[in-house]
């Protein structure tokens, strides 16, 4: 399994499949966190969508300097 940093490098080069892998890896984590903030299934699903749109807009040029969850946490909290 590739490290997140490697996936981000590939995503920065335009590899769309990599973004799907990042989504599969982190969607459940994002959903659970969003649900804790919102206590709403629908709102949590919306936050998942908005969080990954936020990540997609960072590409190309995104540099992961911490863990992916450390990067995603503030986005999920804000979007919730």
C-alpha positions, 0 to 999 in steps of 0.5 A: 500500500502506498503512503499518503505522500506518494499518493499526493505526489501522483495526484499532483501529476493528475492521476485521478485514480489516486484521488479515488484511493484517498477518498476510499481511505478517508471517507469513513474517518471524515464521516465519523468525525463530521457526525460527531460535530453535526449529530446528523447523518445528512449533514455528515454526508454533506461534510464528507462531500465538501471536505473532498472537494476542498482537498481536490481544489488543493491539487495540483500543488498540494504538499502533505506536511503532516498526516492526512487526518491532521490536514483534514481535521480542521476542514471537517470541523469548519465545514461541520 
